[in-house]
Amino acid sequence: MLGEQSTKLEIIVYRGWEEYCAGNVDAIEEIYSELMPFCLRVCSKTCGRYINDNDEESSIARFSVLEAFNTYDPGQGRILVYLGRVIKNRIIDFKRSEKKRQAISLWELHDRNGTEITDDSSIEDIVDEMARKQEIEFLTRILESYNINFDELVKNSPRHHKTREKTKQIALKIASEEVYRTYLLDKKKLPVKMLEEKEMVSRKLVDRHRRYIIANALIIIYDISYLKPYVLPSEGGV
């Protein structure tokens, strides 16, 4: 099942599942490289220790993907959450059978901080955490072409609420109006003169918070969903 908040990875996995159901038996192999970090994260969370590609749990995760693709139904909710649930259950089954054979103590199913996955909300947290990380990495790459890094962004962020709202409004205006948006994307700089003349925007304000305005505008333009709510103004337009 896909929704408006579906992450890039969820879309890739869902499309892969659709292709697999349509008869493309190679569909799983084609998405393994993008899917395995999620699978290993679920394995690590379930086991309470770091799991890498060489661990036996990694092989269990691979078989779990095949099982999930064969049993998933869109009515069961988000495909990544369903897959995470299958992986979690198979890892726990493996640990239990291992315990019976080798008399391994129960603590191996838990880490010292009690981070064993007990419900779907933990898997959703992993999905969201990975999505946020991917979006920040994506934004970082974009900002590099504008000669902006996060340290500069933090230093340039307005400290007062009123100023922050004004800069957010300017960023929204740039992202919403094609002439401003095109100028920013093509020239890699703000259309200061146009904003000053057409929108009565303070040049001093724009110059002082240039990096912050550019970053906010790019987040809106590229629809970076996890960051977007933080950069939209709470007040009216420019």
Residue frames relative to the residue before (quaternion, step in Angstrom):
aa qw qx qy qz dx dy dz
M 1.0000 0.0000 0.0000 0.0000 0.00 0.00 0.00
L 0.1286 -0.7865 0.6017 0.0536 3.54 -0.90 0.98
G 0.0647 -0.7882 0.6113 0.0288 3.55 -1.09 0.74
E 0.7491 -0.3957 0.2755 0.4542 3.55 -1.30 -0.06
Q 0.7320 0.4102 -0.2274 0.4941 3.58 1.10 -0.66
S 0.3353 0.7528 -0.5057 0.2552 3.60 1.21 0.28
T 0.3966 -0.7204 0.5195 0.2322 3.54 -0.95 0.90
K 0.6925 -0.4584 0.3549 0.4293 3.53 -1.33 0.26
L 0.6628 0.5045 -0.3075 0.4601 3.58 0.94 -0.89
E 0.6332 0.5321 -0.3342 0.4520 3.60 0.96 -0.80
I 0.6497 0.5163 -0.3155 0.4602 3.57 0.98 -0.86
I 0.6455 0.5220 -0.3140 0.4607 3.58 0.97 -0.91
V 0.6875 0.4808 -0.2833 0.4647 3.58 0.88 -0.98
Y 0.6509 0.5166 -0.3219 0.4537 3.58 0.95 -0.84
R 0.6560 0.4934 -0.3108 0.4792 3.59 0.96 -0.84
G 0.6266 0.5350 -0.3280 0.4622 3.57 1.08 -0.74
W 0.6373 0.5172 -0.3157 0.4762 3.55 1.05 -0.83
E 0.6364 0.5274 -0.3278 0.4576 3.60 0.97 -0.82
E 0.6647 0.4933 -0.3036 0.4718 3.58 0.95 -0.86
Y 0.6297 0.5319 -0.3270 0.4622 3.57 1.03 -0.82
C 0.6693 0.4939 -0.2948 0.4703 3.59 0.94 -0.88
A 0.6677 0.4965 -0.2905 0.4725 3.58 1.19 -0.60
G 0.6900 -0.5149 0.2707 0.4306 3.57 1.27 0.04
N 0.5372 0.6026 -0.4162 0.4183 3.58 1.27 0.04
V 0.2147 -0.8259 0.5108 0.1043 3.58 -0.04 1.29
D 0.6426 0.5229 -0.3206 0.4592 3.59 1.24 -0.32
A 0.4131 0.7505 -0.4476 0.2564 3.59 1.28 -0.14
I 0.6434 0.5239 -0.3292 0.4508 3.59 1.02 -0.77
E 0.6526 0.5200 -0.3130 0.4536 3.57 0.91 -0.95
E 0.6582 0.5509 -0.3060 0.4119 3.56 1.02 -0.81
I 0.7594 0.3450 -0.2050 0.5121 3.61 1.15 -0.46
Y 0.3744 0.7644 -0.4696 0.2345 3.61 1.26 -0.04
S 0.6676 0.5284 -0.3240 0.4123 3.59 0.81 -0.97
E 0.7059 0.4343 -0.2583 0.4964 3.59 1.05 -0.71
L 0.6950 0.5007 -0.2645 0.4430 3.56 1.13 -0.66
M 0.6175 0.6214 -0.3509 0.3308 3.60 0.98 -0.82
P 0.5985 0.5484 -0.4025 0.4233 3.69 0.92 -0.59
F 0.6338 0.5101 -0.3267 0.4810 3.59 1.05 -0.73
C 0.6577 0.5202 -0.3090 0.4487 3.58 0.90 -0.96
L 0.6804 0.4833 -0.2871 0.4702 3.58 0.91 -0.91
R 0.6062 0.5446 -0.3519 0.4605 3.58 1.12 -0.65
V 0.6516 0.4934 -0.3136 0.4834 3.59 0.97 -0.81
C 0.6240 0.5351 -0.3317 0.4628 3.59 1.00 -0.83
S 0.6753 0.5029 -0.2914 0.4540 3.58 0.86 -0.98
K 0.6609 0.5074 -0.2999 0.4646 3.55 0.98 -0.89
T 0.6676 0.5042 -0.2943 0.4620 3.58 1.01 -0.82
C 0.7341 0.4268 -0.2262 0.4772 3.56 0.96 -0.91
G 0.3903 -0.7290 0.4820 0.2899 3.57 1.17 -0.47
R 0.7286 0.2903 -0.2423 0.5712 3.59 1.19 0.51
Y 0.6300 -0.5525 0.3853 0.3865 3.56 -1.23 0.43
I 0.1169 -0.7762 0.6184 0.0379 3.57 -0.92 0.99
N 0.0900 -0.7964 0.5951 0.0588 3.57 -0.89 0.90
D 0.7669 -0.4077 0.2584 0.4230 3.55 -1.34 0.07
N 0.6840 0.5040 -0.2854 0.4435 3.59 1.16 -0.51
D 0.5647 0.6092 -0.3856 0.4016 3.58 1.22 -0.24
E 0.6207 -0.5679 0.3941 0.3702 3.54 -1.18 0.59
E 0.5954 0.5855 -0.3558 0.4196 3.56 1.11 -0.68
S 0.5826 0.5831 -0.3655 0.4324 3.57 1.16 -0.58
S 0.6516 0.5045 -0.3072 0.4759 3.57 1.02 -0.82
I 0.6191 0.5343 -0.3353 0.4679 3.56 1.08 -0.76
A 0.6336 0.5328 -0.3262 0.4563 3.57 1.02 -0.81
R 0.6397 0.5294 -0.3288 0.4499 3.59 0.98 -0.81
F 0.6651 0.4769 -0.3010 0.4894 3.58 0.96 -0.83
S 0.6146 0.5600 -0.3410 0.4387 3.57 1.12 -0.67
V 0.5944 0.5560 -0.3605 0.4556 3.59 1.10 -0.68
L 0.6511 0.5088 -0.3080 0.4714 3.58 0.96 -0.90
E 0.6513 0.5094 -0.3127 0.4675 3.58 0.95 -0.87
A 0.6701 0.5076 -0.3004 0.4506 3.57 0.90 -0.95
F 0.6591 0.5061 -0.3117 0.4608 3.60 0.97 -0.81
N 0.6854 0.4796 -0.2818 0.4700 3.57 1.11 -0.63
T 0.7750 0.3534 -0.1763 0.4934 3.59 1.15 -0.50
Y 0.5280 0.6632 -0.4100 0.3366 3.60 1.20 -0.30
D 0.0431 -0.7458 0.6644 0.0214 3.50 -1.22 0.74
P 0.5615 -0.6395 0.3975 0.3432 3.64 -0.83 0.90
G 0.6040 0.5750 -0.3535 0.4238 3.56 1.15 -0.53
Q 0.6191 0.5600 -0.3360 0.4363 3.57 1.28 -0.27
G 0.6558 -0.5356 0.3088 0.4331 3.59 1.25 0.17
R 0.8019 -0.2765 0.2110 0.4857 3.55 -1.28 -0.42
I 0.5048 -0.6958 0.4216 0.2884 3.56 -0.78 1.03
L 0.6526 0.5098 -0.3338 0.4504 3.61 0.98 -0.70
V 0.6277 0.5151 -0.3364 0.4770 3.58 1.05 -0.70
Y 0.6376 0.5151 -0.3241 0.4723 3.58 1.00 -0.82
L 0.6561 0.5055 -0.3059 0.4695 3.58 0.92 -0.91
G 0.6442 0.5248 -0.3176 0.4569 3.57 0.95 -0.85
R 0.6371 0.5299 -0.3174 0.4610 3.55 1.05 -0.80
V 0.6461 0.5111 -0.3154 0.4710 3.59 0.98 -0.85
I 0.6483 0.5150 -0.3157 0.4634 3.58 0.92 -0.92
K 0.6462 0.5331 -0.3133 0.4472 3.56 0.88 -0.98
N 0.6900 0.4893 -0.2850 0.4508 3.57 0.83 -0.99
R 0.6780 0.4856 -0.3030 0.4612 3.60 0.95 -0.83
I 0.6225 0.5243 -0.3411 0.4704 3.60 1.06 -0.68
I 0.6560 0.4997 -0.3080 0.4744 3.59 0.95 -0.86
D 0.6215 0.5291 -0.3355 0.4703 3.59 1.02 -0.79
F 0.6514 0.5213 -0.3042 0.4597 3.55 0.97 -0.91
K 0.6685 0.5014 -0.2995 0.4604 3.58 0.91 -0.89
R 0.6570 0.5135 -0.3142 0.4538 3.55 0.99 -0.81
S 0.6657 0.4826 -0.3059 0.4800 3.57 0.95 -0.84
E 0.6219 0.5324 -0.3289 0.4708 3.56 1.10 -0.72
K 0.6339 0.5369 -0.3199 0.4556 3.55 1.03 -0.81
K 0.6554 0.5154 -0.3136 0.4543 3.57 0.96 -0.86
R 0.6942 0.4822 -0.2781 0.4563 3.57 0.98 -0.85
Q 0.8246 0.2529 -0.0860 0.4988 3.54 0.88 -0.93
A 0.4141 -0.7321 0.4480 0.3031 3.57 1.33 0.16
I 0.2248 0.7818 -0.5402 0.2153 3.55 0.96 0.93
S 0.4953 -0.6929 0.4415 0.2822 3.54 -0.89 0.90
L 0.6573 -0.5771 0.3437 0.3417 3.53 -1.19 0.68
W 0.5655 0.6391 -0.3985 0.3360 3.60 1.08 -0.57
E 0.5643 0.6196 -0.3954 0.3759 3.61 1.12 -0.38
L 0.6230 0.5197 -0.3494 0.4687 3.58 1.23 -0.23
H 0.7398 0.3363 -0.1939 0.5496 3.56 1.27 -0.10
D 0.2991 -0.6956 0.5980 0.2628 3.57 -1.18 0.39
R 0.6989 -0.4984 0.3070 0.4109 3.56 -1.24 0.26
N 0.6916 0.4556 -0.2787 0.4863 3.58 1.18 -0.41
G 0.4929 -0.6862 0.4164 0.3358 3.57 1.27 0.12
T 0.3714 0.7715 -0.4539 0.2467 3.60 1.03 0.70
E 0.3103 0.7425 -0.5401 0.2464 3.60 1.11 0.38
I 0.4751 -0.6608 0.4990 0.2976 3.57 -1.00 0.81
T 0.0789 -0.8208 0.5655 0.0161 3.57 -0.71 1.06
D 0.8055 0.0556 -0.0420 0.5886 3.60 1.19 -0.33
D 0.7206 -0.4708 0.3030 0.4090 3.55 -1.33 0.19
S 0.5599 0.6164 -0.4038 0.3788 3.60 1.11 -0.50
S 0.6198 0.5373 -0.3415 0.4588 3.60 1.09 -0.66
I 0.6492 0.4954 -0.3120 0.4856 3.57 1.03 -0.77
E 0.6206 0.5305 -0.3360 0.4697 3.58 1.03 -0.77
D 0.6159 0.5468 -0.3399 0.4541 3.58 1.06 -0.74
I 0.6420 0.5158 -0.3172 0.4703 3.58 1.02 -0.83
V 0.6322 0.5282 -0.3224 0.4662 3.59 0.97 -0.90
D 0.6968 0.4747 -0.2725 0.4635 3.58 0.84 -1.01
E 0.6381 0.5386 -0.3229 0.4454 3.57 0.98 -0.86
M 0.6787 0.4804 -0.2879 0.4751 3.57 0.93 -0.93
A 0.6344 0.5321 -0.3300 0.4534 3.58 1.03 -0.77
R 0.6440 0.5139 -0.3190 0.4685 3.58 0.97 -0.84
K 0.6494 0.5204 -0.3140 0.4569 3.56 0.95 -0.88
Q 0.6604 0.5054 -0.3039 0.4648 3.58 0.95 -0.90
E 0.6675 0.5034 -0.3074 0.4544 3.58 0.97 -0.83
I 0.6409 0.5088 -0.3265 0.4731 3.58 1.02 -0.75
E 0.6350 0.5138 -0.3253 0.4764 3.59 1.03 -0.78
F 0.6392 0.5251 -0.3136 0.4662 3.57 1.02 -0.84
L 0.6697 0.4904 -0.2950 0.4732 3.59 0.91 -0.92
T 0.6154 0.5595 -0.3411 0.4380 3.57 1.01 -0.80
R 0.6600 0.5037 -0.3027 0.4681 3.58 0.95 -0.89
I 0.6469 0.5115 -0.3206 0.4659 3.59 0.98 -0.80
L 0.6813 0.5097 -0.2905 0.4378 3.57 0.87 -0.99
E 0.5703 0.6030 -0.3818 0.4067 3.58 1.12 -0.60
S 0.6603 0.5066 -0.3123 0.4581 3.58 1.06 -0.72
Y 0.6769 0.4211 -0.2793 0.5353 3.58 1.34 -0.19
N 0.4466 -0.7115 0.4247 0.3376 3.57 1.36 0.20
I 0.5005 0.6090 -0.4414 0.4286 3.54 1.00 0.93
N 0.0495 -0.7709 0.6324 0.0573 3.57 -1.01 0.78
F 0.6930 -0.5151 0.3061 0.4009 3.56 -1.22 0.35
D 0.5918 0.5613 -0.3765 0.4392 3.60 1.07 -0.60
E 0.6608 0.4926 -0.2984 0.4812 3.56 0.97 -0.89
L 0.6279 0.5600 -0.3232 0.4333 3.54 1.06 -0.83
V 0.6516 0.5098 -0.3076 0.4700 3.56 0.96 -0.90
K 0.6728 0.5022 -0.2943 0.4566 3.58 0.93 -0.93
N 0.7293 0.4475 -0.2280 0.4646 3.57 1.09 -0.75
S 0.4934 0.6793 -0.4252 0.3380 3.59 1.25 -0.16
P 0.4950 -0.6642 0.4704 0.3042 3.60 -0.88 0.91
R 0.3613 -0.7578 0.5069 0.1953 3.56 -0.92 0.87
H 0.7089 0.4300 -0.2573 0.4963 3.58 1.12 -0.59
H 0.5865 -0.6229 0.3977 0.3314 3.55 -0.97 0.91
K 0.6659 0.5201 -0.3115 0.4348 3.58 0.85 -0.96
T 0.6661 0.4870 -0.2927 0.4832 3.59 0.96 -0.88
R 0.6330 0.5375 -0.3215 0.4550 3.56 1.01 -0.85
E 0.6545 0.5090 -0.3110 0.4646 3.58 0.96 -0.82
K 0.6473 0.5227 -0.3216 0.4520 3.58 0.98 -0.83
T 0.6770 0.4794 -0.2985 0.4719 3.57 0.94 -0.86
K 0.6134 0.5339 -0.3456 0.4682 3.59 1.09 -0.63
Q 0.6397 0.5241 -0.3156 0.4654 3.57 1.03 -0.80
I 0.6360 0.5137 -0.3227 0.4769 3.58 1.04 -0.79
A 0.6495 0.5210 -0.3118 0.4578 3.59 0.95 -0.89
L 0.6525 0.5105 -0.3077 0.4679 3.57 0.99 -0.86
K 0.6293 0.5313 -0.3249 0.4649 3.59 1.00 -0.83
I 0.6562 0.5066 -0.3069 0.4676 3.60 0.93 -0.90
A 0.6923 0.4815 -0.2778 0.4601 3.57 0.90 -0.92
S 0.7116 0.4862 -0.2519 0.4403 3.59 1.07 -0.74
E 0.7262 0.4021 -0.2304 0.5079 3.59 1.09 -0.68
E 0.4931 -0.7122 0.4145 0.2791 3.58 -0.62 1.16
V 0.6561 0.5275 -0.3290 0.4278 3.60 0.90 -0.87
Y 0.6795 0.4638 -0.2847 0.4920 3.60 1.00 -0.80
R 0.6424 0.5418 -0.3100 0.4446 3.55 0.99 -0.92
T 0.6639 0.5053 -0.2933 0.4669 3.58 0.94 -0.94
Y 0.6275 0.5403 -0.3273 0.4551 3.57 1.00 -0.86
L 0.6716 0.5058 -0.2940 0.4548 3.57 0.87 -0.97
L 0.7150 0.4634 -0.2606 0.4540 3.58 0.80 -1.01
D 0.7016 0.4687 -0.2725 0.4624 3.57 1.00 -0.77
K 0.7976 0.3237 -0.1465 0.4873 3.57 0.82 -1.01
K 0.3559 -0.7673 0.4637 0.2637 3.58 1.33 -0.15
K 0.6999 0.3681 -0.2977 0.5348 3.57 1.06 0.72
L 0.6096 -0.5833 0.4009 0.3570 3.55 -1.24 0.36
P 0.4366 -0.6795 0.5221 0.2738 3.59 -1.12 0.69
V 0.0908 -0.8708 0.4809 0.0478 3.54 0.74 1.14
K 0.6830 0.5023 -0.3007 0.4368 3.57 0.80 -1.01
M 0.6568 0.5041 -0.3095 0.4676 3.59 0.95 -0.88
L 0.6598 0.5054 -0.3102 0.4615 3.58 0.95 -0.87
E 0.6513 0.5254 -0.3069 0.4534 3.53 1.02 -0.82
E 0.7338 0.4330 -0.2345 0.4679 3.58 0.91 -0.93
K 0.7758 0.3762 -0.1922 0.4687 3.60 0.86 -0.96
E 0.7869 0.3111 -0.1532 0.5104 3.59 1.04 -0.75
M 0.3823 -0.7436 0.4645 0.2917 3.59 1.32 -0.01
V 0.3048 0.7578 -0.5091 0.2713 3.54 1.05 0.86
S 0.5003 -0.6654 0.4708 0.2919 3.57 -1.01 0.82
R 0.4257 -0.7027 0.5122 0.2502 3.58 -0.72 1.10
K 0.6212 0.5584 -0.3355 0.4356 3.57 1.01 -0.81
L 0.6536 0.5127 -0.3029 0.4672 3.58 0.98 -0.90
V 0.6755 0.4961 -0.2897 0.4623 3.57 0.90 -0.96
D 0.6624 0.5109 -0.3068 0.4540 3.58 0.89 -0.90
R 0.6770 0.5134 -0.2908 0.4399 3.56 0.94 -0.91
H 0.8066 0.2333 -0.0947 0.5348 3.58 1.00 -0.83
R 0.1243 0.8499 -0.5010 0.1063 3.56 1.17 0.71
R 0.6926 0.4869 -0.2926 0.4446 3.60 0.74 -1.02
Y 0.6599 0.5173 -0.3048 0.4517 3.56 0.93 -0.91
I 0.6629 0.5020 -0.2994 0.4679 3.59 0.95 -0.86
I 0.6442 0.5168 -0.3197 0.4645 3.58 0.94 -0.87
A 0.6701 0.5039 -0.3062 0.4509 3.59 0.83 -0.98
N 0.6654 0.5013 -0.3049 0.4614 3.59 0.90 -0.90
A 0.6511 0.5145 -0.3152 0.4605 3.57 0.96 -0.87
L 0.6659 0.5039 -0.3025 0.4596 3.60 0.96 -0.84
I 0.6100 0.5470 -0.3470 0.4564 3.58 1.05 -0.72
I 0.6754 0.4713 -0.2834 0.4913 3.58 1.01 -0.83
I 0.6547 0.5292 -0.3140 0.4389 3.60 0.89 -0.93
Y 0.7627 0.3537 -0.1861 0.5084 3.57 0.89 -0.95
D 0.3819 -0.7714 0.4447 0.2477 3.56 1.35 0.23
I 0.1584 0.7903 -0.5651 0.1758 3.56 0.78 1.08
S 0.3191 -0.8570 0.3684 0.1674 3.48 0.27 1.42
Y 0.7011 0.4737 -0.2982 0.4418 3.62 0.88 -0.80
L 0.7130 0.4271 -0.2462 0.4986 3.59 1.16 -0.57
K 0.5371 0.6856 -0.3809 0.3103 3.56 1.16 -0.65
P 0.6546 0.5212 -0.3504 0.4208 3.67 0.81 -0.78
Y 0.6648 0.5224 -0.2999 0.4418 3.59 1.15 -0.58
V 0.7352 0.4159 -0.2335 0.4817 3.61 1.18 -0.41
L 0.5479 0.5964 -0.4131 0.4164 3.61 1.21 -0.08
P 0.4825 -0.6811 0.4643 0.2961 3.60 -0.91 0.85
S 0.3879 -0.7120 0.5338 0.2401 3.57 -1.14 0.61
E 0.6856 0.4360 -0.2775 0.5127 3.54 1.30 -0.23
G 0.7611 -0.4044 0.2684 0.4303 3.58 -1.26 -0.24
G 0.7419 -0.4110 0.2909 0.4427 3.58 -1.28 -0.24
V 0.7446 -0.3950 0.2939 0.4507 3.53 -1.42 -0.05
